[in-house]
């Protein structure tokens, strides 16, 4: 499991020995552990690196554990908090539970008792997160703006979107061109607390070098030739919301330094002005380059890299999640052939599965759009695909690689058939006879396939007898 998906615990106590003991117990459970010696120090971590669990002493210097609890519940309602207390303060700890604390534990505590408490808290966090994730997976195409996929890699992406949508943590989205990096950024923004605030996307590779600073930070009237009026920059336009810096690796070093200052100081200085303007934006950046190698090579600032790389979401290329291809194909068919009558032949799907998709999902979408436009609007066959895909052959490899490819193809073809039947059945509004005609199969064969793919249709008794009599069930 990547660190981004592990349970994070923050231990707050003014005694170092207690902090270290609790962190050792949390580490044994596989948690990512952090510590703070006061409520004030803990509060600074809530925004930059929000924890899943907080274990805090009741009596702290200045602010108390109860005051910290109130702040945590206001900022991070899903974070679970447990209170550590001495024997004489149990009544206060019980009052803290009324304010939302998960439980309390008396000092001195036994290691096993603390371990069980943390385990129960983590189980609750996982359950809440999983339920939220499953709710968001209903009608994936609609709810997550076209981010389609049931492969393990895409499940991790969807879980990260669920976890990040309500935070202001900087996010770095990595992936090859065409994988859908901006879709992920938009999903994080529009599914969360900032959905009603601005979302400003900036293509760093398309900015003219001489105009970069004025575009990003704005300019004053008369700042340069042609500046006939004052203009706000993109950071000001995103104030209160999110700015998405696409292909951040294309920024020149000079601009990287100015961007770093904006991120650190949370203020911009328009070109031609001596005044600084405060901006409050969540920053998301995307890249198809290896920024770690870039900063080691001196082409990307190391300090900017670590400023942006608080949480990374990696989108796998399409060739590494071929089992998602049938689902994506039908998603794009619903977009470009919404009448539902266009079917995909097994040979065409096999070609789509065997192609390596250097342009990823964007290339697949263009391929489907082309096939719909140039085809006969009834069947999409191999001849309707671009020449590069028709002539593509699977990479030659060992016997194991070939058998894996065959397994993927078989699974994906079954998924294609399931989705085709489901799509046609919905188009026929549940009319089994019409659905069978549209698919070119008998009603009994349709029943058999509905049962095989667990599509929830119950034929009436008369129809069941007809199917059984035909001998095709």
C-alpha positions in Angstrom: 0.0 0.0 0.0 1.3 3.5 -0.9 1.9 5.9 2.0 -0.9 8.1 0.6 -3.4 5.4 1.4 -2.1 4.5 4.9 -3.9 5.6 8.1 -2.2 8.8 9.4 -2.1 9.4 13.2 -1.1 12.5 15.0 0.0 12.2 18.7 -0.3 15.3 20.8 1.4 15.4 24.2 3.9 17.6 26.0 5.8 14.6 27.3 8.2 13.2 24.7 8.2 9.7 26.2 4.4 9.4 25.9 4.6 10.6 22.2 7.3 8.2 21.3 5.5 5.2 23.0 2.2 6.0 21.2 4.0 6.4 17.8 5.8 3.1 18.3 2.4 1.4 18.9 0.9 3.2 15.9 3.9 2.2 13.7 3.3 -1.5 14.7 -0.2 -1.2 13.3 1.2 0.1 10.0 0.1 3.8 10.5 2.1 6.8 9.4 2.9 8.6 12.7 3.5 12.3 13.4 3.8 14.1 16.7 3.2 17.5 18.2 4.1 18.9 21.6 1.1 21.3 21.9 -2.3 22.0 20.5 -1.0 25.0 18.6 1.7 22.8 16.9 -1.0 20.2 16.1 -3.3 22.8 14.6 -0.7 23.8 12.0 -0.7 20.3 10.7 -4.5 20.0 10.2 -4.5 21.9 6.9 -1.2 20.9 5.4 -1.2 17.2 6.3 -4.7 16.2 7.7 -4.5 13.1 10.0 -7.1 10.3 10.1 -6.6 9.8 13.9 -5.6 12.1 16.6 -4.5 10.9 20.1 -4.2 13.9 22.4 -3.5 14.5 26.0 -6.3 16.3 27.9 -4.0 18.7 29.7 -1.7 20.6 27.3 0.2 23.9 27.6 -2.1 26.9 26.7 -4.9 25.3 24.7 -6.4 22.1 26.2 -7.1 18.8 24.4 -10.9 19.6 24.5 -10.2 22.9 22.6 -8.1 21.1 20.1 -10.9 18.5 19.7 -13.4 21.3 18.8 -11.0 22.7 16.2 -10.4 19.3 14.7 -14.1 18.5 14.5 -14.8 21.9 12.8 -12.1 21.4 10.2 -12.0 17.6 9.7 -15.3 16.1 10.8 -14.2 12.6 9.7 -11.0 12.6 11.8 -11.4 10.4 14.9 -10.0 11.8 18.2 -9.1 9.9 21.4 -8.3 11.7 24.7 -5.5 10.6 27.1 -6.3 11.6 30.7 -5.2 11.1 34.3 -7.5 9.5 36.8 -8.7 12.8 38.3 -9.8 14.1 34.9 -12.1 11.3 33.7 -15.2 13.5 34.0 -13.7 16.0 31.6 -12.8 13.2 29.2 -16.4 12.0 29.3 -17.6 15.5 28.5 -15.1 15.5 25.5 -16.9 12.4 24.2 -20.1 14.4 24.1 -18.3 16.9 21.9 -17.3 14.1 19.4 -14.3 12.3 20.8 -14.2 8.6 19.9 -13.1 7.4 23.4 -10.7 8.2 26.2 -7.9 6.2 27.8 -6.4 6.6 31.3 -2.7 7.2 32.0 -0.7 5.2 32.7 -2.1 2.8 30.1 -1.2 -0.7 29.0 0.3 -1.0 25.6 -2.2 -3.7 24.5 -5.1 -1.5 25.6 -3.8 1.5 23.6 -3.2 -0.8 20.6 -6.8 -2.1 20.7 -8.1 1.5 21.0 -6.1 2.7 17.9 -7.2 -0.4 16.0 -10.9 0.2 16.7 -10.5 3.9 15.6 -8.7 2.9 12.4 -11.4 0.4 11.6 -14.1 3.1 11.9 -12.1 5.5 9.7 -11.7 2.8 7.0 -15.4 1.9 7.2 -16.5 5.5 6.8 -14.0 6.1 4.0 -15.1 3.0 2.2 -18.7 3.8 2.4 -18.1 7.3 1.0 -16.0 5.7 -1.7 -18.7 3.3 -2.6 -21.4 6.0 -2.7 -19.3 8.0 -5.1 -18.7 4.9 -7.3 -22.5 4.7 -8.0 -23.0 5.8 -11.6 -19.3 6.4 -12.0 -19.6 7.9 -15.5 -21.9 10.6 -14.2 -20.5 11.2 -10.7 -16.8 11.4 -11.5 -16.9 13.3 -14.7 -15.8 10.5 -17.1 -13.1 8.9 -14.9 -13.9 5.3 -15.9 -12.3 2.1 -14.7 -12.6 -0.8 -12.3 -8.9 -1.9 -12.5 -6.8 -1.8 -9.3 -4.9 1.3 -10.4 -8.0 3.3 -11.1 -9.6 2.2 -7.9 -6.6 3.8 -6.1 -7.1 7.0 -8.1 -10.8 7.1 -7.1 -10.0 6.5 -3.4 -7.5 9.3 -3.5 -10.1 11.7 -5.1 -12.5 10.7 -2.2 -9.8 11.5 0.4 -8.5 14.7 -1.1 -11.7 16.4 -2.1 -12.3 18.2 1.2 -8.7 19.2 1.9 -6.6 22.2 0.8 -3.5 20.1 0.5 -1.3 20.7 -2.6 -1.7 17.8 -5.0 0.7 16.6 -7.8 -1.0 14.5 -10.5 1.3 12.5 -12.6 0.7 10.5 -15.7 1.3 10.3 -19.4 -0.4 12.6 -21.9 -4.0 11.7 -22.5 -4.5 9.8 -19.2 -7.0 12.4 -17.8 -5.0 14.4 -15.3 -7.3 17.5 -15.6 -10.3 15.2 -15.1 -8.9 14.1 -11.8 -8.1 17.7 -10.8 -11.7 18.7 -11.6 -13.1 15.7 -9.7 -11.2 16.6 -6.6 -12.4 20.3 -6.8 -16.0 19.8 -7.9 -16.7 16.8 -5.6 -15.6 18.6 -2.5 -16.1 21.6 -0.2 -14.7 24.1 -2.8 -17.1 23.1 -5.6 -18.8 26.5 -5.6 -15.5 28.4 -5.8 -13.5 29.1 -9.0 -11.5 26.4 -10.8 -8.8 27.9 -13.0 -6.9 25.6 -15.4 -3.5 26.9 -16.7 -1.6 25.1 -19.5 1.9 26.0 -18.5 3.3 24.7 -21.8 1.1 27.0 -23.8 2.0 30.2 -22.0 4.2 32.7 -24.0 7.4 33.0 -22.0 7.5 36.8 -22.3 3.9 37.1 -21.0 4.0 34.3 -18.3 4.4 36.6 -15.3 1.6 39.0 -16.4 -0.8 36.2 -17.2 -0.2 34.4 -13.9 0.0 37.4 -11.6 -1.7 40.2 -13.5 -0.4 43.7 -14.4 -1.0 47.4 -13.8 -2.0 49.9 -16.4 1.0 51.2 -18.3 3.3 48.4 -17.0 4.4 47.6 -20.6 3.5 48.6 -24.2 -0.1 47.6 -24.8 -1.1 47.5 -21.1 -4.0 50.0 -21.5 -5.8 48.8 -18.4 -5.2 47.0 -15.1 -5.8 43.2 -15.4 -6.0 40.6 -12.7 -3.9 37.5 -13.1 -4.9 33.8 -13.1 -4.1 33.4 -9.4 -6.4 36.3 -8.5 -9.1 34.7 -10.7 -8.8 31.5 -8.7 -8.9 33.2 -5.3 -10.8 31.1 -2.8 -10.8 28.1 -5.1 -8.3 26.0 -7.0 -5.7 26.7 -9.6 -4.6 23.8 -11.7 -1.1 24.1 -13.2 -1.1 21.6 -16.1 2.4 20.5 -17.3 4.1 22.3 -14.5 7.5 20.9 -15.7 7.4 23.2 -18.8 7.8 26.4 -16.7 11.2 28.0 -17.1 13.4 28.2 -13.9 12.9 32.0 -13.5 9.1 31.5 -13.4 9.5 28.6 -11.1 11.2 30.8 -8.5 8.4 33.4 -8.7 5.7 30.7 -8.4 7.5 29.3 -5.3 7.3 32.7 -3.7 3.6 32.9 -4.3 3.0 29.5 -2.8 5.1 30.3 0.3 3.8 33.9 0.9 0.3 33.4 -0.4 0.5 36.7 -2.2 1.1 38.0 -5.7 2.7 41.2 -7.0 1.2 42.3 -10.4 3.7 43.4 -13.1 4.3 47.2 -12.7 3.0 47.4 -9.2 4.7 47.8 -5.8 1.8 46.4 -3.9 1.2 42.8 -3.0 -2.2 41.1 -3.2 -3.2 38.3 -0.9 -4.5 35.1 -2.6 -6.0 32.0 -1.0 -5.9 29.2 -3.5 -5.5 25.4 -3.4 -2.8 24.4 -5.9 -2.9 21.3 -8.0 -0.3 20.6 -10.6 0.1 18.0 -13.3 3.0 16.6 -15.2 3.9 13.9 -17.7 7.6 14.2 -16.8 9.6 12.7 -14.0 10.1 15.8 -11.9 12.4 14.1 -9.4 14.8 13.4 -12.3 14.3 16.9 -13.5 15.3 18.5 -10.2 18.3 16.2 -10.0 19.3 17.3 -13.5 18.8 21.0 -12.5 15.9 21.7 -14.9 13.3 21.9 -12.1 13.7 23.6 -8.7 14.0 21.1 -5.9 12.3 23.4 -3.4 9.3 23.9 -5.7 9.1 20.1 -6.3 8.8 19.4 -2.6 6.3 22.3 -2.1 4.0 20.8 -4.8 4.7 17.1 -4.0 2.7 16.9 -0.7 0.4 14.2 -2.1 0.9 12.5 -5.5 -1.9 10.9 -7.5 -0.5 8.7 -10.3 -2.8 7.8 -13.2 -1.7 4.6 -14.9 -1.4 4.5 -18.7 -4.2 2.7 -20.6 -1.8 -0.1 -21.7 -1.4 -1.0 -18.0 -5.2 -1.3 -17.4 -6.5 -3.0 -20.5 -9.4 -4.5 -18.6 -10.9 -1.0 -18.5 -11.0 -0.7 -22.3 -14.5 -2.3 -22.8 -16.0 0.0 -20.2 -14.4 3.1 -21.8 -15.5 2.0 -25.2 -19.1 1.8 -24.1 -18.8 5.1 -22.3 -17.7 6.8 -25.5 -20.3 5.0 -27.5 -23.0 6.4 -25.2 -21.5 9.9 -25.9 -21.1 9.6 -29.7 -23.9 7.2 -30.6 -26.5 7.8 -27.9 -29.3 5.9 -29.7 -27.7 2.7 -28.4 -27.9 0.7 -31.6 -24.2 0.6 -32.5 -22.6 -2.7 -31.6 -18.9 -3.6 -31.4 -17.7 -6.8 -33.0 -15.4 -9.2 -31.0 -12.7 -8.7 -33.7 -12.8 -4.9 -33.3 -12.7 -5.2 -29.5 -9.7 -7.6 -29.7 -7.8 -5.1 -31.8 -8.6 -2.4 -29.3 -7.4 -4.6 -26.5 -4.1 -5.4 -28.3 -3.2 -1.9 -29.2 -0.7 -0.1 -26.9 -2.5 3.3 -26.9 0.5 5.7 -26.7 -2.1 8.6 -26.6 -4.0 6.8 -23.8 -7.7 7.5 -23.1 -7.7 10.6 -25.3 -6.6 8.5 -28.3 -9.2 5.9 -27.5 -11.9 8.5 -27.4 -10.8 9.9 -30.8 -10.7 6.4 -32.2 -14.4 5.7 -31.1 -15.5 9.2 -32.4 -13.9 8.4 -35.8 -15.4 5.0 -36.0 -18.9 6.3 -35.2 -18.6 9.1 -37.8 -17.2 7.0 -40.6 -19.0 3.7 -39.9 -22.5 2.5 -40.9 -24.0 3.3 -37.5 -25.0 -0.3 -36.9 -21.8 -2.3 -36.3 -18.3 -1.1 -35.4 -15.8 -3.6 -37.0 -12.1 -3.7 -37.5 -12.4 -1.9 -40.8 -13.8 1.1 -39.0 -10.7 1.5 -36.8 -7.7 3.7 -37.7 -5.0 1.9 -39.8 -2.5 1.9 -36.9 -4.8 -0.1 -34.7 -5.8 -2.5 -37.4 -2.2 -3.4 -38.1 -1.0 -3.4 -34.5 0.2 -6.8 -33.3 0.7 -7.8 -29.6 4.3 -7.4 -28.5 6.1 -10.6 -28.8 7.2 -12.0 -25.5 7.6 -15.2 -23.5 4.9 -17.8 -23.1 3.7 -16.3 -19.8 3.3 -12.8 -21.3 1.2 -14.3 -24.1 -1.0 -16.2 -21.8 -1.6 -13.1 -19.7 -2.6 -11.2 -22.7 -5.0 -13.9 -23.7 -6.5 -13.9 -20.2 -7.0 -10.2 -20.3 -8.6 -10.4 -23.7 -11.0 -13.1 -22.6 -12.0 -11.2 -19.5 -12.4 -8.0 -21.4 -14.5 -9.6 -24.2 -16.9 -11.0 -21.6 -17.1 -7.5 -20.0 -17.9 -6.1 -23.5 -20.7 -8.6 -24.0 -22.1 -7.9 -20.5 -22.1 -4.2 -21.1 -23.6 -4.5 -24.5 -26.5 -6.6 -23.2 -27.1 -4.2 -20.3 -27.0 -1.2 -22.6 -29.4 -2.7 -25.1 -31.7 -3.9 -22.4 -31.9 -0.4 -20.9 -32.6 1.0 -24.4 -35.4 -1.5 -24.8 -36.9 -0.3 -21.4 -36.9 -3.9 -20.1 -38.7 -5.4 -23.1 -37.0 -8.8 -23.3 -38.4 -9.6 -26.8 -37.2 -6.3 -28.2 -33.8 -6.6 -26.6 -33.4 -10.1 -28.0 -34.2 -8.8 -31.5 -31.8 -5.9 -31.2 -29.1 -8.2 -30.1 -29.9 -10.8 -32.7 -30.4 -13.7 -30.2 -33.4 -15.6 -29.0 -35.3 -14.8 -25.8 -34.0 -18.0 -24.1 -30.4 -17.1 -25.0 -30.9 -13.7 -23.6 -32.2 -15.2 -20.3 -29.1 -17.4 -20.1 -26.8 -14.4 -20.6 -28.8 -12.3 -18.2 -28.3 -15.0 -15.6 -24.7 -15.5 -16.4 -23.9 -11.8 -16.0 -26.1 -11.4 -12.9 -28.2 -8.7 -14.6 -31.3 -8.4 -12.4 -34.2 -9.5 -14.6 -36.8 -12.0 -13.5 -38.7 -13.6 -16.4 -42.3 -14.6 -15.7 -43.2 -18.3 -15.4 -44.6 -18.5 -18.9 -41.4 -17.1 -20.4 -39.3 -19.5 -18.3 -41.3 -22.4 -19.7 -40.8 -21.2 -23.2 -37.1 -20.8 -22.6 -36.8 -24.3 -21.1 -38.8 -25.8 -23.9 -36.5 -24.3 -26.5 -33.5 -26.2 -25.0 -31.3 -23.1 -25.1 -31.2 -22.3 -21.4 
